[in-house]
């Protein structure tokens, strides 16, 4: 199993997302997008308590999977930026985020499954998202 990780912030999302969707990334068996709150550079902790809980569980599950996985981690900004109802990922028709963390399974250039903020830390739900349907 190989876990290939890319990171994007608001200002470079389009460029990194294109690379994620590129031919190299499509060679991976599974592709996921994980939307997270920004981290404090001093503490390396997110301002979002749910992200701090879910992130290590998600990584553990992805790393233990039997598939090669491409993971795009997308940071949505600081708390005031994220709270804006017109935040680009809230209004983007591809994602329509309602909370962070959100874990999305991305296949055939679209969403085939997702875990919202209130369930992204639940191991059985992550397992179900990882399994072939």
VMD Tcl script that builds the backbone (N, CA, C; Angstrom):
set m [mol new atoms 399]
animate dup $m
set s [atomselect $m all]
$s set {name element resname resid chain x y z} {
  {N N UNK 1 A 0.837 -1.175 0.000}
  {CA C UNK 1 A 0.000 0.000 0.000}
  {C C UNK 1 A 0.879 1.233 0.000}
  {N N UNK 2 A 0.540 2.176 -0.826}
  {CA C UNK 2 A 1.246 3.444 -0.894}
  {C C UNK 2 A 0.227 4.558 -0.680}
  {N N UNK 3 A 0.561 5.492 0.202}
  {CA C UNK 3 A -0.269 6.668 0.422}
  {C C UNK 3 A 0.505 7.877 -0.087}
  {N N UNK 4 A 0.046 8.430 -1.199}
  {CA C UNK 4 A 0.658 9.623 -1.784}
  {C C UNK 4 A -0.175 10.821 -1.361}
  {N N UNK 5 A 0.466 11.792 -0.708}
  {CA C UNK 5 A -0.268 12.931 -0.169}
  {C C UNK 5 A 0.167 14.226 -0.838}
  {N N UNK 6 A -0.821 15.030 -1.185}
  {CA C UNK 6 A -0.601 16.383 -1.689}
  {C C UNK 6 A -1.343 17.333 -0.749}
  {N N UNK 7 A -0.881 18.571 -0.674}
  {CA C UNK 7 A -1.531 19.573 0.159}
  {C C UNK 7 A -1.859 20.799 -0.663}
  {N N UNK 8 A -3.006 21.409 -0.333}
  {CA C UNK 8 A -3.420 22.637 -1.007}
  {C C UNK 8 A -4.008 23.599 0.010}
  {N N UNK 9 A -3.808 24.860 -0.258}
  {CA C UNK 9 A -4.436 25.934 0.509}
  {C C UNK 9 A -5.363 26.689 -0.440}
  {N N UNK 10 A -6.078 27.646 0.093}
  {CA C UNK 10 A -7.025 28.382 -0.740}
  {C C UNK 10 A -6.374 28.991 -1.979}
  {N N UNK 11 A -5.184 29.563 -1.814}
  {CA C UNK 11 A -4.564 30.290 -2.922}
  {C C UNK 11 A -3.974 29.399 -4.007}
  {N N UNK 12 A -3.672 28.131 -3.714}
  {CA C UNK 12 A -3.103 27.267 -4.751}
  {C C UNK 12 A -3.976 26.041 -5.033}
  {N N UNK 13 A -5.214 26.063 -4.579}
  {CA C UNK 13 A -6.074 24.891 -4.719}
  {C C UNK 13 A -6.238 24.455 -6.169}
  {N N UNK 14 A -6.574 25.369 -7.065}
  {CA C UNK 14 A -6.849 24.973 -8.450}
  {C C UNK 14 A -5.665 24.264 -9.090}
  {N N UNK 15 A -4.471 24.782 -8.868}
  {CA C UNK 15 A -3.268 24.173 -9.440}
  {C C UNK 15 A -3.035 22.782 -8.861}
  {N N UNK 16 A -3.122 22.644 -7.549}
  {CA C UNK 16 A -2.884 21.347 -6.907}
  {C C UNK 16 A -4.000 20.363 -7.257}
  {N N UNK 17 A -5.233 20.843 -7.324}
  {CA C UNK 17 A -6.362 19.975 -7.661}
  {C C UNK 17 A -6.201 19.415 -9.073}
  {N N UNK 18 A -5.713 20.229 -10.004}
  {CA C UNK 18 A -5.470 19.733 -11.365}
  {C C UNK 18 A -4.421 18.628 -11.351}
  {N N UNK 19 A -3.382 18.808 -10.561}
  {CA C UNK 19 A -2.347 17.773 -10.455}
  {C C UNK 19 A -2.935 16.502 -9.851}
  {N N UNK 20 A -3.768 16.659 -8.835}
  {CA C UNK 20 A -4.426 15.519 -8.188}
  {C C UNK 20 A -5.275 14.744 -9.191}
  {N N UNK 21 A -5.937 15.463 -10.067}
  {CA C UNK 21 A -6.801 14.832 -11.064}
  {C C UNK 21 A -6.017 14.309 -12.266}
  {N N UNK 22 A -4.726 14.581 -12.297}
  {CA C UNK 22 A -3.904 14.239 -13.458}
  {C C UNK 22 A -3.707 12.740 -13.620}
  {N N UNK 23 A -3.067 12.403 -14.682}
  {CA C UNK 23 A -2.823 10.999 -15.016}
  {C C UNK 23 A -2.032 10.282 -13.928}
  {N N UNK 24 A -1.025 10.924 -13.356}
  {CA C UNK 24 A -0.203 10.278 -12.324}
  {C C UNK 24 A -1.053 9.879 -11.119}
  {N N UNK 25 A -1.883 10.780 -10.672}
  {CA C UNK 25 A -2.724 10.477 -9.512}
  {C C UNK 25 A -3.779 9.432 -9.850}
  {N N UNK 26 A -4.218 9.382 -11.094}
  {CA C UNK 26 A -5.263 8.417 -11.446}
  {C C UNK 26 A -4.737 6.999 -11.465}
  {N N UNK 27 A -3.435 6.825 -11.408}
  {CA C UNK 27 A -2.870 5.474 -11.331}
  {C C UNK 27 A -3.116 4.843 -9.970}
  {N N UNK 28 A -3.441 5.649 -8.977}
  {CA C UNK 28 A -3.728 5.122 -7.646}
  {C C UNK 28 A -5.085 4.431 -7.678}
  {N N UNK 29 A -5.232 3.388 -6.860}
  {CA C UNK 29 A -6.494 2.659 -6.818}
  {C C UNK 29 A -7.633 3.511 -6.272}
  {N N UNK 30 A -7.335 4.303 -5.253}
  {CA C UNK 30 A -8.353 5.121 -4.609}
  {C C UNK 30 A -7.846 6.553 -4.467}
  {N N UNK 31 A -8.783 7.507 -4.568}
  {CA C UNK 31 A -8.439 8.914 -4.390}
  {C C UNK 31 A -9.387 9.525 -3.370}
  {N N UNK 32 A -8.806 10.294 -2.442}
  {CA C UNK 32 A -9.586 10.955 -1.404}
  {C C UNK 32 A -9.175 12.408 -1.298}
  {N N UNK 33 A -10.144 13.241 -0.917}
  {CA C UNK 33 A -9.889 14.639 -0.604}
  {C C UNK 33 A -10.310 14.842 0.841}
  {N N UNK 34 A -9.416 15.407 1.634}
  {CA C UNK 34 A -9.699 15.678 3.036}
  {C C UNK 34 A -9.637 17.184 3.255}
  {N N UNK 35 A -10.779 17.773 3.568}
  {CA C UNK 35 A -10.851 19.201 3.854}
  {C C UNK 35 A -10.665 19.404 5.351}
  {N N UNK 36 A -9.702 20.258 5.696}
  {CA C UNK 36 A -9.332 20.508 7.089}
  {C C UNK 36 A -9.230 21.998 7.361}
  {N N UNK 37 A -9.356 22.360 8.630}
  {CA C UNK 37 A -9.108 23.732 9.056}
  {C C UNK 37 A -7.602 23.973 9.111}
  {N N UNK 38 A -7.199 25.210 8.889}
  {CA C UNK 38 A -5.783 25.563 8.974}
  {C C UNK 38 A -5.228 25.257 10.357}
  {N N UNK 39 A -3.913 25.030 10.379}
  {CA C UNK 39 A -3.220 24.775 11.648}
  {C C UNK 39 A -2.481 26.020 12.102}
  {N N UNK 40 A -2.379 26.164 13.410}
  {CA C UNK 40 A -1.609 27.249 14.006}
  {C C UNK 40 A -0.130 26.909 13.823}
  {N N UNK 41 A 0.661 27.764 13.187}
  {CA C UNK 41 A 2.073 27.446 12.957}
  {C C UNK 41 A 2.873 27.276 14.252}
  {N N UNK 42 A 2.414 27.873 15.331}
  {CA C UNK 42 A 3.135 27.771 16.606}
  {C C UNK 42 A 2.882 26.432 17.300}
  {N N UNK 43 A 1.657 25.930 17.189}
  {CA C UNK 43 A 1.301 24.708 17.925}
  {C C UNK 43 A 1.127 23.485 17.032}
  {N N UNK 44 A 1.026 23.690 15.732}
  {CA C UNK 44 A 0.727 22.627 14.770}
  {C C UNK 44 A -0.625 21.970 15.034}
  {N N UNK 45 A -1.477 22.646 15.749}
  {CA C UNK 45 A -2.823 22.160 16.035}
  {C C UNK 45 A -3.818 23.009 15.256}
  {N N UNK 46 A -4.878 22.381 14.849}
  {CA C UNK 46 A -5.924 23.073 14.125}
  {C C UNK 46 A -6.783 23.888 15.076}
  {N N UNK 47 A -7.389 24.960 14.558}
  {CA C UNK 47 A -8.359 25.709 15.361}
  {C C UNK 47 A -9.657 24.921 15.506}
  {N N UNK 48 A -9.816 23.870 14.704}
  {CA C UNK 48 A -11.034 23.052 14.695}
  {C C UNK 48 A -10.833 21.798 15.546}
  {N N UNK 49 A -11.535 21.674 16.671}
  {CA C UNK 49 A -11.377 20.494 17.524}
  {C C UNK 49 A -11.721 19.187 16.811}
  {N N UNK 50 A -12.742 19.201 15.943}
  {CA C UNK 50 A -13.116 17.981 15.221}
  {C C UNK 50 A -11.991 17.516 14.288}
  {N N UNK 51 A -11.279 18.479 13.686}
  {CA C UNK 51 A -10.149 18.131 12.816}
  {C C UNK 51 A -9.035 17.469 13.623}
  {N N UNK 52 A -8.773 17.980 14.811}
  {CA C UNK 52 A -7.726 17.416 15.664}
  {C C UNK 52 A -8.039 15.982 16.061}
  {N N UNK 53 A -9.310 15.660 16.220}
  {CA C UNK 53 A -9.717 14.294 16.567}
  {C C UNK 53 A -9.679 13.385 15.342}
  {N N UNK 54 A -10.274 13.835 14.248}
  {CA C UNK 54 A -10.464 12.978 13.079}
  {C C UNK 54 A -9.199 12.750 12.258}
  {N N UNK 55 A -8.366 13.755 12.133}
  {CA C UNK 55 A -7.223 13.661 11.226}
  {C C UNK 55 A -6.328 12.453 11.500}
  {N N UNK 56 A -5.876 12.208 12.733}
  {CA C UNK 56 A -5.013 11.036 12.934}
  {C C UNK 56 A -5.731 9.712 12.689}
  {N N UNK 57 A -7.017 9.649 12.969}
  {CA C UNK 57 A -7.773 8.412 12.725}
  {C C UNK 57 A -7.878 8.158 11.227}
  {N N UNK 58 A -8.153 9.201 10.471}
  {CA C UNK 58 A -8.254 9.067 9.020}
  {C C UNK 58 A -6.927 8.602 8.436}
  {N N UNK 59 A -5.822 9.222 8.845}
  {CA C UNK 59 A -4.507 8.826 8.327}
  {C C UNK 59 A -4.199 7.374 8.665}
  {N N UNK 60 A -4.506 6.978 9.882}
  {CA C UNK 60 A -4.249 5.594 10.296}
  {C C UNK 60 A -5.011 4.617 9.400}
  {N N UNK 61 A -6.262 4.921 9.124}
  {CA C UNK 61 A -7.089 4.041 8.294}
  {C C UNK 61 A -6.594 4.018 6.846}
  {N N UNK 62 A -6.243 5.179 6.306}
  {CA C UNK 62 A -5.765 5.223 4.926}
  {C C UNK 62 A -4.431 4.492 4.782}
  {N N UNK 63 A -3.546 4.681 5.751}
  {CA C UNK 63 A -2.236 4.018 5.692}
  {C C UNK 63 A -2.356 2.506 5.836}
  {N N UNK 64 A -3.374 2.029 6.530}
  {CA C UNK 64 A -3.557 0.590 6.740}
  {C C UNK 64 A -4.325 -0.080 5.602}
  {N N UNK 65 A -4.842 0.699 4.677}
  {CA C UNK 65 A -5.640 0.148 3.581}
  {C C UNK 65 A -4.783 -0.719 2.671}
  {N N UNK 66 A -5.432 -1.625 1.979}
  {CA C UNK 66 A -4.733 -2.534 1.062}
  {C C UNK 66 A -4.598 -1.963 -0.340}
  {N N UNK 67 A -4.985 -0.720 -0.530}
  {CA C UNK 67 A -4.942 -0.090 -1.843}
  {C C UNK 67 A -3.901 1.025 -1.870}
  {N N UNK 68 A -3.419 1.341 -3.075}
  {CA C UNK 68 A -2.640 2.554 -3.252}
  {C C UNK 68 A -3.625 3.714 -3.239}
  {N N UNK 69 A -3.285 4.747 -2.490}
  {CA C UNK 69 A -4.210 5.853 -2.290}
  {C C UNK 69 A -3.524 7.180 -2.581}
  {N N UNK 70 A -4.239 8.040 -3.297}
  {CA C UNK 70 A -3.827 9.430 -3.466}
  {C C UNK 70 A -4.728 10.261 -2.562}
  {N N UNK 71 A -4.117 11.063 -1.697}
  {CA C UNK 71 A -4.860 11.901 -0.758}
  {C C UNK 71 A -4.499 13.352 -1.011}
  {N N UNK 72 A -5.531 14.167 -1.198}
  {CA C UNK 72 A -5.350 15.605 -1.312}
  {C C UNK 72 A -5.891 16.230 -0.035}
  {N N UNK 73 A -4.990 16.830 0.758}
  {CA C UNK 73 A -5.392 17.558 1.962}
  {C C UNK 73 A -5.585 19.013 1.573}
  {N N UNK 74 A -6.772 19.545 1.854}
  {CA C UNK 74 A -7.100 20.911 1.488}
  {C C UNK 74 A -7.412 21.686 2.762}
  {N N UNK 75 A -6.669 22.756 2.969}
  {CA C UNK 75 A -6.873 23.604 4.149}
  {C C UNK 75 A -7.799 24.755 3.775}
  {N N UNK 76 A -8.884 24.908 4.546}
  {CA C UNK 76 A -9.951 25.857 4.206}
  {C C UNK 76 A -9.729 27.262 4.744}
  {N N UNK 77 A -8.693 27.460 5.529}
  {CA C UNK 77 A -8.406 28.791 6.055}
  {C C UNK 77 A -8.588 28.871 7.554}
  {N N UNK 78 A -8.407 30.090 8.059}
  {CA C UNK 78 A -8.586 30.310 9.494}
  {C C UNK 78 A -10.083 30.348 9.815}
  {N N UNK 79 A -10.410 30.453 11.091}
  {CA C UNK 79 A -11.814 30.392 11.513}
  {C C UNK 79 A -12.686 31.466 10.849}
  {N N UNK 80 A -12.278 32.753 10.844}
  {CA C UNK 80 A -13.134 33.762 10.197}
  {C C UNK 80 A -13.329 33.500 8.695}
  {N N UNK 81 A -12.286 33.043 8.026}
  {CA C UNK 81 A -12.403 32.739 6.599}
  {C C UNK 81 A -13.407 31.620 6.382}
  {N N UNK 82 A -13.293 30.554 7.176}
  {CA C UNK 82 A -14.186 29.408 7.029}
  {C C UNK 82 A -15.634 29.760 7.382}
  {N N UNK 83 A -15.834 30.625 8.340}
  {CA C UNK 83 A -17.188 30.964 8.799}
  {C C UNK 83 A -17.981 31.769 7.763}
  {N N UNK 84 A -17.314 32.323 6.774}
  {CA C UNK 84 A -17.992 33.099 5.745}
  {C C UNK 84 A -18.936 32.177 4.966}
  {N N UNK 85 A -20.236 32.484 4.923}
  {CA C UNK 85 A -21.177 31.620 4.208}
  {C C UNK 85 A -20.897 31.529 2.707}
  {N N UNK 86 A -20.110 32.465 2.182}
  {CA C UNK 86 A -19.745 32.430 0.765}
  {C C UNK 86 A -18.338 31.871 0.535}
  {N N UNK 87 A -17.819 31.142 1.509}
  {CA C UNK 87 A -16.506 30.498 1.358}
  {C C UNK 87 A -16.519 29.667 0.075}
  {N N UNK 88 A -15.428 29.701 -0.652}
  {CA C UNK 88 A -15.405 29.060 -1.976}
  {C C UNK 88 A -15.758 27.588 -1.953}
  {N N UNK 89 A -15.391 26.847 -0.887}
  {CA C UNK 89 A -15.716 25.421 -0.844}
  {C C UNK 89 A -17.142 25.167 -0.358}
  {N N UNK 90 A -17.741 26.144 0.297}
  {CA C UNK 90 A -19.157 26.021 0.676}
  {C C UNK 90 A -20.057 26.182 -0.556}
  {N N UNK 91 A -19.670 27.073 -1.456}
  {CA C UNK 91 A -20.519 27.372 -2.612}
  {C C UNK 91 A -20.088 26.636 -3.878}
  {N N UNK 92 A -18.926 26.005 -3.879}
  {CA C UNK 92 A -18.454 25.264 -5.048}
  {C C UNK 92 A -19.389 24.080 -5.289}
  {N N UNK 93 A -20.011 23.989 -6.471}
  {CA C UNK 93 A -20.973 22.905 -6.723}
  {C C UNK 93 A -20.354 21.509 -6.677}
  {N N UNK 94 A -19.028 21.421 -6.814}
  {CA C UNK 94 A -18.389 20.104 -6.732}
  {C C UNK 94 A -18.327 19.603 -5.303}
  {N N UNK 95 A -18.217 20.503 -4.320}
  {CA C UNK 95 A -17.953 20.089 -2.942}
  {C C UNK 95 A -19.066 20.428 -1.962}
  {N N UNK 96 A -19.600 21.641 -2.023}
  {CA C UNK 96 A -20.676 22.096 -1.132}
  {C C UNK 96 A -20.422 21.703 0.333}
  {N N UNK 97 A -19.260 22.103 0.828}
  {CA C UNK 97 A -18.890 21.758 2.207}
  {C C UNK 97 A -19.795 22.451 3.209}
  {N N UNK 98 A -20.097 21.720 4.265}
  {CA C UNK 98 A -20.871 22.279 5.361}
  {C C UNK 98 A -20.054 22.334 6.642}
  {N N UNK 99 A -19.009 21.527 6.713}
  {CA C UNK 99 A -18.175 21.512 7.905}
  {C C UNK 99 A -16.824 20.896 7.609}
  {N N UNK 100 A -15.932 21.064 8.547}
  {CA C UNK 100 A -14.621 20.413 8.484}
  {C C UNK 100 A -14.434 19.637 9.777}
  {N N UNK 101 A -13.784 18.503 9.707}
  {CA C UNK 101 A -13.211 17.866 8.522}
  {C C UNK 101 A -14.293 17.203 7.673}
  {N N UNK 102 A -14.049 17.149 6.377}
  {CA C UNK 102 A -14.883 16.386 5.457}
  {C C UNK 102 A -13.948 15.527 4.616}
  {N N UNK 103 A -14.238 14.233 4.577}
  {CA C UNK 103 A -13.454 13.279 3.785}
  {C C UNK 103 A -14.304 12.844 2.601}
  {N N UNK 104 A -13.754 13.017 1.406}
  {CA C UNK 104 A -14.470 12.710 0.172}
  {C C UNK 104 A -13.718 11.635 -0.601}
  {N N UNK 105 A -14.462 10.653 -1.085}
  {CA C UNK 105 A -13.901 9.684 -2.032}
  {C C UNK 105 A -14.180 10.228 -3.428}
  {N N UNK 106 A -13.119 10.355 -4.221}
  {CA C UNK 106 A -13.191 10.993 -5.540}
  {C C UNK 106 A -12.907 9.956 -6.612}
  {N N UNK 107 A -13.882 9.691 -7.456}
  {CA C UNK 107 A -13.710 8.732 -8.556}
  {C C UNK 107 A -14.391 9.267 -9.799}
  {N N UNK 108 A -13.822 8.945 -10.952}
  {CA C UNK 108 A -14.417 9.355 -12.229}
  {C C UNK 108 A -14.740 10.850 -12.239}
  {N N UNK 109 A -13.821 11.619 -11.659}
  {CA C UNK 109 A -13.915 13.076 -11.606}
  {C C UNK 109 A -15.163 13.574 -10.879}
  {N N UNK 110 A -15.531 12.851 -9.820}
  {CA C UNK 110 A -16.664 13.282 -9.011}
  {C C UNK 110 A -16.672 12.584 -7.661}
  {N N UNK 111 A -17.566 13.018 -6.810}
  {CA C UNK 111 A -17.694 12.464 -5.464}
  {C C UNK 111 A -18.501 11.176 -5.518}
  {N N UNK 112 A -17.950 10.109 -4.933}
  {CA C UNK 112 A -18.682 8.847 -4.859}
  {C C UNK 112 A -18.989 8.463 -3.412}
  {N N UNK 113 A -18.529 9.258 -2.485}
  {CA C UNK 113 A -18.827 9.035 -1.078}
  {C C UNK 113 A -18.219 10.147 -0.259}
  {N N UNK 114 A -18.791 10.397 0.927}
  {CA C UNK 114 A -18.241 11.460 1.764}
  {C C UNK 114 A -18.625 11.219 3.214}
  {N N UNK 115 A -17.750 11.704 4.078}
  {CA C UNK 115 A -18.009 11.723 5.513}
  {C C UNK 115 A -17.943 13.167 5.958}
  {N N UNK 116 A -19.011 13.635 6.574}
  {CA C UNK 116 A -19.093 15.009 7.036}
  {C C UNK 116 A -18.371 15.161 8.378}
  {N N UNK 117 A -18.295 16.388 8.853}
  {CA C UNK 117 A -17.550 16.709 10.067}
  {C C UNK 117 A -17.973 15.885 11.279}
  {N N UNK 118 A -19.252 15.616 11.436}
  {CA C UNK 118 A -19.745 14.910 12.615}
  {C C UNK 118 A -19.489 13.404 12.576}
  {N N UNK 119 A -19.028 12.875 11.418}
  {CA C UNK 119 A -18.814 11.441 11.295}
  {C C UNK 119 A -17.430 11.074 10.760}
  {N N UNK 120 A -16.621 12.069 10.442}
  {CA C UNK 120 A -15.327 11.806 9.799}
  {C C UNK 120 A -14.346 11.063 10.702}
  {N N UNK 121 A -14.611 11.005 11.987}
  {CA C UNK 121 A -13.719 10.319 12.928}
  {C C UNK 121 A -14.164 8.882 13.224}
  {N N UNK 122 A -15.310 8.459 12.699}
  {CA C UNK 122 A -15.881 7.150 13.015}
  {C C UNK 122 A -15.193 6.079 12.159}
  {N N UNK 123 A -14.446 5.210 12.814}
  {CA C UNK 123 A -13.617 4.233 12.104}
  {C C UNK 123 A -14.425 3.331 11.174}
  {N N UNK 124 A -15.582 2.872 11.604}
  {CA C UNK 124 A -16.376 1.982 10.749}
  {C C UNK 124 A -16.867 2.704 9.495}
  {N N UNK 125 A -17.134 3.986 9.616}
  {CA C UNK 125 A -17.569 4.758 8.447}
  {C C UNK 125 A -16.404 5.003 7.492}
  {N N UNK 126 A -15.223 5.213 8.040}
  {CA C UNK 126 A -14.033 5.361 7.193}
  {C C UNK 126 A -13.775 4.041 6.466}
  {N N UNK 127 A -13.887 2.929 7.193}
  {CA C UNK 127 A -13.722 1.603 6.569}
  {C C UNK 127 A -14.701 1.408 5.424}
  {N N UNK 128 A -15.950 1.799 5.627}
  {CA C UNK 128 A -16.966 1.655 4.582}
  {C C UNK 128 A -16.625 2.514 3.374}
  {N N UNK 129 A -16.116 3.710 3.594}
  {CA C UNK 129 A -15.728 4.601 2.502}
  {C C UNK 129 A -14.538 4.026 1.724}
  {N N UNK 130 A -13.673 3.326 2.430}
  {CA C UNK 130 A -12.504 2.708 1.792}
  {C C UNK 130 A -12.860 1.450 1.000}
  {N N UNK 131 A -13.891 0.753 1.413}
  {CA C UNK 131 A -14.209 -0.526 0.783}
  {C C UNK 131 A -14.817 -0.318 -0.586}
  {N N UNK 132 A -14.604 -1.300 -1.436}
  {CA C UNK 132 A -15.220 -1.258 -2.752}
  {C C UNK 132 A -16.713 -1.487 -2.597}
  {N N UNK 133 A -17.465 -0.730 -3.333}
  {CA C UNK 133 A -18.926 -0.811 -3.210}
  {C C UNK 133 A -19.480 -1.953 -3.997}
}
mol reanalyze $m
mol bondsrecalc $m
mol representation Tube
mol addrep $m
